[in-house]
Amino acid sequence: MTPRIQTLPTTLLVGKKSITSIVNNNTLELWQSFSPRKKEINHAINNDSYAVEIYPTTTFFQNFDPTREFEKWAAIAVSKIEEIPEGMETLTVPEGLYAVFPYKGKPSEIKDTFQYIYGQWFPNSDYEMDERPYFALMGDKYKGEHPDSEEEFWIPIKKK
């Protein structure tokens, strides 16, 4: 599985965020509170959803602790930020280089893909993680827990 390497332009997002961990995962609640309200957001670029994660360090996965907290967002991209719906916030993802890994399958079965990315691809690549937000991009082919669901994992990188 070879990712495409792509420069993401500065991206403006509007959505909801929470602090979570693997052990105290509140992802379902976050999306349940956000998804019904997506239409309240003005200037949406498209219908794609961003599941953003902001980790406290670039070694978050190397020194993995399932109780360690990180910031999680449910959001959509906008062309400009005006009149943010109540209870929502904005996030600017800075321009930068990303390794983009396509994934097809149930999100609950992603473990092997992540083990490959962090255990094999990164150590053997010319890149290391950068300190920008990581995100999953879920477009029209995303079908939740369906085996034909498709999404992309965008991992911030920089040259070693």
PANUPA-381589 format. One record per residue: residue in three letters; y, z, x of N, C-alpha, C in turn. Coordinates in nm, 4 decimals. Example, Ala and Ser with C-alpha at 12.3 -4.5 7.8 and 13.67 -1.06 7.14 Angstrom:
aa,n_yy,n_zz,n_xx,ca_yy,ca_zz,ca_xx,c_yy,c_zz,c_xx
Ala,-0.5690,0.7800,1.3190,-0.4500,0.7800,1.2300,-0.3300,0.7800,1.3200 $
Ser,-0.2250,0.7080,1.2850,-0.1060,0.7140,1.3670,0.0030,0.7870,1.2900 $
END
This chain:
aa,n_yy,n_zz,n_xx,ca_yy,ca_zz,ca_xx,c_yy,c_zz,c_xx
Met,-0.1181,0.0000,0.0854,0.0000,0.0000,0.0000,0.1242,0.0000,0.0899 $
Thr,0.1902,-0.1139,0.0932,0.3102,-0.1269,0.1745,0.4321,-0.1238,0.0834 $
Pro,0.5261,-0.0349,0.1110,0.6454,-0.0302,0.0265,0.7413,-0.1418,0.0624 $
Arg,0.8301,-0.1708,-0.0286,0.9415,-0.2572,0.0081,1.0519,-0.1637,0.0566 $
Ile,1.1247,-0.2085,0.1558,1.2354,-0.1301,0.2109,1.3622,-0.1912,0.1537 $
Gln,1.4419,-0.1083,0.0858,1.5565,-0.1602,0.0117,1.6752,-0.0655,0.0252 $
Thr,1.7939,-0.1241,0.0362,1.9164,-0.0443,0.0349,1.9614,-0.0285,-0.1090 $
Leu,1.9722,0.0961,-0.1520,2.0225,0.1272,-0.2860,2.1732,0.1432,-0.2764 $
Pro,2.2508,0.0731,-0.3594,2.3953,0.0974,-0.3593,2.4244,0.2344,-0.4203 $
Thr,2.5429,0.2841,-0.4012,2.5823,0.4095,-0.4648,2.5530,0.3969,-0.6140 $
Thr,2.4836,0.4952,-0.6682,2.4387,0.4899,-0.8069,2.4875,0.6122,-0.8820 $
Leu,2.5539,0.5896,-0.9954,2.6050,0.6981,-1.0785,2.5046,0.7291,-1.1885 $
Leu,2.4692,0.8554,-1.2018,2.3743,0.8971,-1.3037,2.4360,1.0026,-1.3943 $
Val,2.3925,1.0022,-1.5194,2.4295,1.1060,-1.6149,2.2991,1.1568,-1.6756 $
Gly,2.2867,1.2884,-1.6806,2.1648,1.3445,-1.7371,2.1658,1.4955,-1.7386 $
Lys,2.0451,1.5498,-1.7416,2.0273,1.6952,-1.7434,1.9493,1.7345,-1.6197 $
Lys,1.9778,1.8541,-1.5685,1.9059,1.9007,-1.4508,1.8520,2.0410,-1.4739 $
Ser,1.7547,2.0754,-1.3926,1.6997,2.2102,-1.3949,1.6492,2.2431,-1.2551 $
Ile,1.6300,2.3705,-1.2312,1.5679,2.4163,-1.1074,1.4221,2.4445,-1.1428 $
Thr,1.3309,2.3914,-1.0634,1.1888,2.4038,-1.0944,1.1088,2.4185,-0.9662 $
Ser,0.9794,2.4340,-0.9794,0.8864,2.4342,-0.8675,0.7562,2.3743,-0.9187 $
Ile,0.6631,2.3526,-0.8300,0.5341,2.2989,-0.8734,0.4620,2.4021,-0.9606 $
Val,0.4690,2.5281,-0.9226,0.4025,2.6346,-0.9982,0.4683,2.6574,-1.1341 $
Asn,0.5995,2.6599,-1.1373,0.6738,2.6842,-1.2617,0.7380,2.5542,-1.3102 $
Asn,0.6580,2.4512,-1.3198,0.7057,2.3176,-1.3523,0.7592,2.3109,-1.4961 $
Asn,0.8864,2.2740,-1.5095,0.9480,2.2618,-1.6418,0.9884,2.1168,-1.6718 $
Thr,0.9201,2.0229,-1.6088,0.9532,1.8815,-1.6251,0.9437,1.8363,-1.7702 $
Leu,0.8381,1.8743,-1.8386,0.8199,1.8331,-1.9781,0.9366,1.8801,-2.0641 $
Glu,0.9763,2.0049,-2.0498,1.0883,2.0596,-2.1276,1.2188,1.9870,-2.0947 $
Leu,1.2386,1.9557,-1.9656,1.3593,1.8845,-1.9246,1.3675,1.7489,-1.9942 $
Trp,1.2581,1.6728,-1.9908,1.2593,1.5403,-2.0533,1.2665,1.5488,-2.2051 $
Gln,1.2035,1.6493,-2.2639,1.2102,1.6651,-2.4100,1.3520,1.6977,-2.4555 $
Ser,1.4287,1.7661,-2.3706,1.5669,1.7975,-2.4076,1.6617,1.6813,-2.3784 $
Phe,1.6228,1.5922,-2.2863,1.7099,1.4813,-2.2482,1.6844,1.3534,-2.3279 $
Ser,1.5597,1.3124,-2.3367,1.5264,1.1808,-2.3950,1.5878,1.1537,-2.5321 $
Pro,1.5835,1.2487,-2.6272,1.6420,1.2187,-2.7589,1.7943,1.1995,-2.7540 $
Arg,1.8563,1.2414,-2.6432,2.0026,1.2351,-2.6351,2.0535,1.1219,-2.5461 $
Lys,1.9658,1.0387,-2.4915,2.0068,0.9311,-2.4013,2.1141,0.8414,-2.4625 $
Lys,2.1034,0.8172,-2.5925,2.1968,0.7248,-2.6587,2.3386,0.7804,-2.6670 $
Glu,2.3552,0.9099,-2.6406,2.4894,0.9699,-2.6410,2.5691,0.9331,-2.5162 $
Ile,2.5028,0.8806,-2.4151,2.5672,0.8518,-2.2864,2.6326,0.7147,-2.2917 $
Asn,2.7612,0.7116,-2.2604,2.8374,0.5867,-2.2579,2.8172,0.5121,-2.1270 $
His,2.8307,0.3810,-2.1311,2.8301,0.2917,-2.0155,2.6959,0.2849,-1.9436 $
Ala,2.5852,0.2998,-2.0167,2.4526,0.2857,-1.9566,2.4364,0.1447,-1.9013 $
Ile,2.3797,0.1342,-1.7822,2.3588,0.0038,-1.7188,2.2400,-0.0682,-1.7818 $
Asn,2.1349,0.0081,-1.8096,2.0150,-0.0487,-1.8713,1.9382,0.0656,-1.9387 $
Asn,1.8134,0.0420,-1.9730,1.7342,0.1418,-2.0443,1.6447,0.2234,-1.9513 $
Asp,1.6520,0.1989,-1.8202,1.5663,0.2671,-1.7241,1.6005,0.4158,-1.7146 $
Ser,1.4975,0.4954,-1.6900,1.5162,0.6396,-1.6710,1.4902,0.6755,-1.5250 $
Tyr,1.5641,0.7734,-1.4779,1.5513,0.8224,-1.3411,1.5013,0.9664,-1.3446 $
Ala,1.3878,0.9906,-1.2814,1.3368,1.1267,-1.2627,1.3702,1.1621,-1.1182 $
Val,1.4800,1.2336,-1.0998,1.5342,1.2606,-0.9667,1.4903,1.3983,-0.9199 $
Glu,1.4588,1.4071,-0.7913,1.4266,1.5348,-0.7297,1.5095,1.5488,-0.6032 $
Ile,1.5723,1.6651,-0.5893,1.6521,1.6942,-0.4713,1.5884,1.8147,-0.4038 $
Tyr,1.5342,1.7904,-0.2852,1.4630,1.8946,-0.2121,1.5557,1.9658,-0.1138 $
Pro,1.5302,2.0942,-0.0876,1.6185,2.1701,0.0017,1.6129,2.1248,0.1471 $
Thr,1.5007,2.0624,0.1904,1.4881,2.0131,0.3275,1.4054,1.8851,0.3269 $
Thr,1.4164,1.8079,0.4352,1.3366,1.6859,0.4472,1.1912,1.7180,0.4822 $
Thr,1.1614,1.8414,0.5172,1.0238,1.8815,0.5491,0.9577,1.9546,0.4321 $
Phe,1.0128,1.9388,0.3139,0.9621,2.0069,0.1944,0.8114,1.9873,0.1765 $
Phe,0.7619,1.8652,0.1963,0.6203,1.8374,0.1749,0.5344,1.8729,0.2953 $
Gln,0.5917,1.8696,0.4149,0.5149,1.9069,0.5334,0.4868,2.0567,0.5353 $
Asn,0.5833,2.1370,0.4933,0.5683,2.2830,0.4866,0.5533,2.3219,0.3405 $
Phe,0.4569,2.2623,0.2746,0.4472,2.2724,0.1294,0.4155,2.4139,0.0813 $
Asp,0.4953,2.4570,-0.0140,0.4762,2.5858,-0.0802,0.4986,2.5590,-0.2286 $
Pro,0.3955,2.5698,-0.3120,0.4096,2.5336,-0.4536,0.5063,2.6220,-0.5319 $
Thr,0.5500,2.7334,-0.4749,0.6465,2.8196,-0.5434,0.7903,2.7879,-0.5029 $
Arg,0.8077,2.7021,-0.4034,0.9415,2.6691,-0.3536,1.0172,2.5855,-0.4564 $
Glu,1.1402,2.6229,-0.4839,1.2179,2.5559,-0.5880,1.2939,2.4340,-0.5365 $
Phe,1.3173,2.3416,-0.6280,1.3975,2.2232,-0.6019,1.4674,2.1839,-0.7311 $
Glu,1.5633,2.0929,-0.7188,1.6413,2.0476,-0.8346,1.5756,1.9229,-0.8930 $
Lys,1.5625,1.9196,-1.0246,1.5013,1.8058,-1.0937,1.5978,1.7553,-1.2006 $
Trp,1.6108,1.6242,-1.2111,1.7001,1.5605,-1.3079,1.6230,1.4639,-1.3970 $
Ala,1.6656,1.4519,-1.5190,1.6269,1.3461,-1.6114,1.7581,1.2735,-1.6400 $
Ala,1.7673,1.1441,-1.6056,1.8975,1.0783,-1.6114,1.8847,0.9285,-1.6330 $
Ile,2.0005,0.8668,-1.6589,2.0112,0.7210,-1.6632,2.1323,0.6803,-1.5792 $
Ala,2.1295,0.5554,-1.5322,2.2393,0.5017,-1.4519,2.3511,0.4525,-1.5430 $
Val,2.4745,0.4751,-1.4989,2.5922,0.4310,-1.5739,2.6853,0.3522,-1.4824 $
Ser,2.7689,0.2674,-1.5437,2.8641,0.1876,-1.4662,2.9899,0.2665,-1.4324 $
Lys,3.0218,0.3644,-1.5166,3.1339,0.4530,-1.4891,3.1115,0.5834,-1.5647 $
Ile,3.1789,0.6859,-1.5174,3.1595,0.8183,-1.5763,3.2817,0.8556,-1.6585 $
Glu,3.2591,0.8665,-1.7885,3.3618,0.9085,-1.8831,3.2937,0.9884,-1.9934 $
Glu,3.3609,1.0862,-2.0455,3.3119,1.1600,-2.1627,3.1630,1.1945,-2.1529 $
Ile,3.1317,1.2864,-2.0652,2.9934,1.3292,-2.0466,2.9506,1.4117,-2.1688 $
Pro,2.8355,1.3797,-2.2283,2.7897,1.4582,-2.3432,2.7724,1.6061,-2.3079 $
Glu,2.7966,1.6905,-2.4044,2.7845,1.8346,-2.3832,2.6441,1.8694,-2.3341 $
Gly,2.6390,1.9557,-2.2324,2.5113,1.9989,-2.1772,2.4548,1.9056,-2.0714 $
Met,2.5270,1.7972,-2.0425,2.4821,1.7027,-1.9399,2.5761,1.7093,-1.8202 $
Glu,2.5309,1.6522,-1.7098,2.6078,1.6525,-1.5859,2.5981,1.5154,-1.5206 $
Thr,2.6730,1.4990,-1.4119,2.6700,1.3740,-1.3376,2.6122,1.3976,-1.1985 $
Leu,2.5521,1.2937,-1.1461,2.4981,1.2958,-1.0105,2.5277,1.1611,-0.9472 $
Thr,2.5835,1.1629,-0.8273,2.6057,1.0403,-0.7523,2.5012,1.0331,-0.6424 $
Val,2.4193,0.9292,-0.6470,2.3197,0.9059,-0.5428,2.3871,0.8155,-0.4407 $
Pro,2.4077,0.8655,-0.3173,2.4781,0.7845,-0.2178,2.3982,0.6621,-0.1745 $
Glu,2.4701,0.5596,-0.1322,2.4056,0.4392,-0.0797,2.3145,0.4765,0.0356 $
Gly,2.2035,0.4084,0.0445,2.1143,0.4331,0.1569,1.9841,0.3572,0.1451 $
Leu,1.9071,0.3669,0.2507,1.7802,0.2980,0.2616,1.6693,0.3758,0.1915 $
Tyr,1.5832,0.3037,0.1195,1.4715,0.3646,0.0476,1.3428,0.2877,0.0734 $
Ala,1.2319,0.3613,0.0785,1.0989,0.3009,0.0737,1.0585,0.3064,-0.0730 $
Val,1.0295,0.1911,-0.1304,0.9995,0.1821,-0.2737,0.8503,0.1527,-0.2906 $
Phe,0.7804,0.2497,-0.3490,0.6368,0.2383,-0.3720,0.6099,0.2142,-0.5199 $
Pro,0.5526,0.0979,-0.5557,0.5159,0.0757,-0.6957,0.3904,0.1565,-0.7279 $
Tyr,0.3809,0.2011,-0.8507,0.2638,0.2777,-0.8931,0.2237,0.2331,-1.0327 $
Lys,0.0935,0.2114,-1.0495,0.0397,0.1791,-1.1820,-0.0713,0.2791,-1.2107 $
Gly,-0.0591,0.3475,-1.3239,-0.1590,0.4456,-1.3626,-0.0949,0.5641,-1.4313 $
Lys,-0.1785,0.6619,-1.4616,-0.1289,0.7826,-1.5267,-0.0495,0.8663,-1.4268 $
Pro,0.0698,0.9133,-1.4655,0.1467,0.9987,-1.3756,0.0687,1.1228,-1.3304 $
Ser,-0.0182,1.1738,-1.4146,-0.0955,1.2931,-1.3788,-0.1992,1.2651,-1.2698 $
Glu,-0.2215,1.1380,-1.2377,-0.3203,1.1017,-1.1359,-0.2551,1.0469,-1.0089 $
Ile,-0.1315,1.0839,-0.9831,-0.0538,1.0319,-0.8711,-0.0886,1.0956,-0.7357 $
Lys,-0.1641,1.2028,-0.7363,-0.1896,1.2820,-0.6154,-0.2322,1.1980,-0.4950 $
Asp,-0.3293,1.1066,-0.5121,-0.3777,1.0257,-0.3996,-0.2678,0.9367,-0.3425 $
Thr,-0.1821,0.8852,-0.4293,-0.0713,0.8010,-0.3829,0.0246,0.8819,-0.2971 $
Phe,0.0591,1.0010,-0.3418,0.1495,1.0858,-0.2626,0.0848,1.1291,-0.1312 $
Gln,-0.0450,1.1563,-0.1336,-0.1140,1.1929,-0.0093,-0.1080,1.0770,0.0899 $
Tyr,-0.1221,0.9545,0.0407,-0.1108,0.8377,0.1270,0.0318,0.8255,0.1834 $
Ile,0.1316,0.8361,0.0952,0.2708,0.8189,0.1391,0.3066,0.9193,0.2485 $
Tyr,0.2820,1.0476,0.2223,0.3258,1.1514,0.3155,0.2264,1.1780,0.4282 $
Gly,0.0978,1.1483,0.4052,-0.0024,1.1765,0.5073,-0.0351,1.0593,0.5974 $
Gln,-0.0152,0.9363,0.5470,-0.0487,0.8190,0.6272,0.0701,0.7278,0.6524 $
Trp,0.1399,0.6878,0.5442,0.2468,0.5891,0.5645,0.3591,0.6440,0.6512 $
Phe,0.4141,0.7593,0.6154,0.5256,0.8143,0.6940,0.4895,0.8340,0.8409 $
Pro,0.3801,0.9028,0.8739,0.3494,0.9253,1.0159,0.3306,0.7963,1.0958 $
Asn,0.2895,0.6880,1.0298,0.2639,0.5619,1.0993,0.3764,0.4602,1.0841 $
Ser,0.4863,0.5007,1.0222,0.5991,0.4085,1.0011,0.7079,0.4346,1.1044 $
Asp,0.8108,0.3521,1.0981,0.9282,0.3695,1.1847,1.0339,0.4565,1.1183 $
Tyr,0.9955,0.5244,1.0085,1.0923,0.5979,0.9270,1.0556,0.7453,0.9118 $
Glu,1.1564,0.8205,0.8739,1.1385,0.9595,0.8328,1.2229,0.9805,0.7081 $
Met,1.1964,1.0886,0.6346,1.2734,1.1143,0.5124,1.4190,1.1436,0.5462 $
Asp,1.5047,1.0980,0.4596,1.6474,1.1243,0.4728,1.6875,1.2289,0.3687 $
Glu,1.8045,1.2847,0.3852,1.8522,1.3920,0.2971,1.9320,1.3386,0.1789 $
Arg,1.8714,1.2527,0.1028,1.9306,1.2021,-0.0197,1.8302,1.2228,-0.1317 $
Pro,1.8726,1.2079,-0.2557,1.7786,1.2275,-0.3665,1.6619,1.1290,-0.3647 $
Tyr,1.5470,1.1800,-0.3996,1.4252,1.1032,-0.4219,1.4192,1.0795,-0.5731 $
Phe,1.3639,0.9654,-0.6160,1.3512,0.9483,-0.7607,1.2378,0.8541,-0.7972 $
Ala,1.1895,0.8732,-0.9194,1.0970,0.7791,-0.9819,1.1804,0.6991,-1.0811 $
Leu,1.1655,0.5691,-1.0759,1.2371,0.4795,-1.1667,1.1380,0.4304,-1.2705 $
Met,1.1689,0.4629,-1.3958,1.0788,0.4287,-1.5062,1.1485,0.3287,-1.5976 $
Gly,1.0994,0.2058,-1.5923,1.1578,0.0990,-1.6729,1.0753,0.0698,-1.7970 $
Asp,1.0819,-0.0548,-1.8419,1.0142,-0.0958,-1.9653,0.8621,-0.0871,-1.9566 $
Lys,0.8056,-0.0918,-1.8361,0.6601,-0.0867,-1.8207,0.6069,0.0557,-1.8105 $
Tyr,0.6952,0.1536,-1.8154,0.6514,0.2937,-1.8114,0.5996,0.3323,-1.9495 $
Lys,0.4758,0.3831,-1.9542,0.4118,0.4173,-2.0818,0.3570,0.5593,-2.0810 $
Gly,0.4187,0.6481,-2.0028,0.3717,0.7863,-1.9978,0.2306,0.7943,-1.9424 $
Glu,0.1436,0.8694,-2.0074,0.0072,0.8944,-1.9587,-0.0918,0.7813,-1.9892 $
His,-0.0434,0.6628,-2.0106,-0.1311,0.5467,-2.0328,-0.1753,0.4929,-1.8960 $
Pro,-0.3016,0.4495,-1.8815,-0.3495,0.3996,-1.7515,-0.2782,0.2731,-1.7026 $
Asp,-0.2120,0.2004,-1.7924,-0.1373,0.0801,-1.7524,0.0108,0.1076,-1.7291 $
Ser,0.0493,0.2335,-1.7286,0.1894,0.2697,-1.7071,0.2320,0.2305,-1.5652 $
Glu,0.3561,0.1832,-1.5524,0.4089,0.1440,-1.4216,0.5437,0.2097,-1.3975 $
Glu,0.5630,0.2512,-1.2725,0.6905,0.3075,-1.2282,0.7032,0.2844,-1.0786 $
Glu,0.8199,0.3159,-1.0242,0.8433,0.3024,-0.8811,0.8913,0.4356,-0.8262 $
Phe,0.8419,0.4689,-0.7069,0.8874,0.5893,-0.6382,0.9797,0.5474,-0.5251 $
Trp,1.1035,0.5940,-0.5316,1.2062,0.5610,-0.4340,1.2244,0.6829,-0.3427 $
Ile,1.1856,0.6664,-0.2160,1.1906,0.7770,-0.1204,1.2983,0.7455,-0.0173 $
Pro,1.3973,0.8349,-0.0016,1.5056,0.8098,0.0934,1.4541,0.8148,0.2371 $
Ile,1.4895,0.7133,0.3154,1.4405,0.7056,0.4530,1.5531,0.6749,0.5503 $
Lys,1.5242,0.7011,0.6768,1.6109,0.6610,0.7881,1.5198,0.6336,0.9057 $
Lys,1.5682,0.5547,1.0002,1.4894,0.5235,1.1197,1.4642,0.6507,1.1997 $
Lys,1.3444,0.6597,1.2586,1.3094,0.7753,1.3427,1.3947,0.7741,1.4681 $
END
